[in-house]
Amino acid sequence: MNVQISTYRTISGTKEIVEVPRKKTTQWVIYQDNKPKFYVDFFDLKNESNSMMNSLVLCGKKPIKEVLELINKRNNISLSIPKISKLGLKKKIKSEIKDLNLQPLPEQWLDYSL
């Protein structure tokens, strides 16, 4: 999958963030242990884990960060969505397109009863 790796300068230093080019609000790169590992698209229903995330986030009307916190607690893992700057002050330094192998979230981590 092609992703955009953007480097930002913030007050706290330089950060590299992996993003989806032409991102929609239903597409997310999810980090595990501060490294990009998973890709979720709520409307790509060919994949069962995307369907489950669609149900948890969109149908359940919960923010994705809240759903990830519940998954983290239940499975003792560290999933997150990176935030560039807490204060909102950032400057994009460079950006490049790379091909990364991002997998869907494992189905055993997702449960409709979260």
JOQUI-V406883 format. One record per residue. N is the residue number from 0. RES is the residue in one letter. PHI is phi in whole degrees, 0 to 359 (NA if undefined). PSI is psi in degrees with one decimal (NA if undefined). Layout:
BEGIN
<<N;RES;PHI;PSI> <N;RES;PHI;PSI>>
END
This chain:
BEGIN
<<0;M;NA;135.1> <1;N;280;129.3> <2;V;231;160.7> <3;Q;254;123.5> <4;I;258;111.9> <5;S;251;138.2> <6;T;252;125.8> <7;Y;242;147.7> <8;R;254;125.7> <9;T;234;179.0> <10;I;298;-36.3> <11;S;274;0.9> <12;G;130;-164.8> <13;T;265;136.9> <14;K;229;139.5> <15;E;256;128.6> <16;I;235;133.1> <17;V;268;124.4> <18;E;230;161.2> <19;V;273;126.9> <20;P;296;140.7> <21;R;53;50.8> <22;K;294;138.6> <23;K;258;165.7> <24;T;289;-8.0> <25;T;255;8.9> <26;Q;244;132.3> <27;W;219;141.4> <28;V;261;123.3> <29;I;252;132.5> <30;Y;265;144.1> <31;Q;239;123.8> <32;D;54;44.9> <33;N;63;24.6> <34;K;229;137.8> <35;P;295;126.7> <36;K;225;-33.9> <37;F;233;155.7> <38;Y;230;132.1> <39;V;234;131.9> <40;D;231;109.7> <41;F;299;-25.1> <42;F;260;2.8> <43;D;268;85.1> <44;L;275;5.9> <45;K;292;-27.1> <46;N;260;129.1> <47;E;298;-38.8> <48;S;292;-33.0> <49;N;294;-39.5> <50;S;297;-40.7> <51;M;293;-40.9> <52;M;294;-37.1> <53;N;302;-46.2> <54;S;295;-43.3> <55;L;291;-41.3> <56;V;269;-58.0> <57;L;285;-49.6> <58;C;288;-35.6> <59;G;280;-7.7> <60;K;53;45.0> <61;K;245;147.2> <62;P;293;148.8> <63;I;299;-34.7> <64;K;296;-36.6> <65;E;293;-41.0> <66;V;296;-41.7> <67;L;296;-36.5> <68;E;297;-41.4> <69;L;295;-41.9> <70;I;297;-41.2> <71;N;299;-46.5> <72;K;295;-43.7> <73;R;291;-35.9> <74;N;251;3.3> <75;N;54;52.0> <76;I;232;179.9> <77;S;230;85.8> <78;L;260;143.9> <79;S;204;165.5> <80;I;246;125.1> <81;P;292;145.0> <82;K;243;131.0> <83;I;290;-50.5> <84;S;213;136.5> <85;K;288;-29.7> <86;L;267;-8.9> <87;G;85;0.4> <88;L;268;116.8> <89;K;206;155.5> <90;K;221;123.7> <91;K;285;125.2> <92;I;267;-49.9> <93;K;207;164.5> <94;S;210;139.0> <95;E;216;151.8> <96;I;262;129.7> <97;K;227;164.1> <98;D;255;115.3> <99;L;242;148.9> <100;N;265;88.4> <101;L;262;128.1> <102;Q;266;160.1> <103;P;288;160.4> <104;L;298;140.5> <105;P;298;134.5> <106;E;297;-31.2> <107;Q;292;-19.6> <108;W;282;-24.3> <109;L;264;139.0> <110;D;214;132.1> <111;Y;296;-15.4> <112;S;265;18.6> <113;L;302;NA>>
END
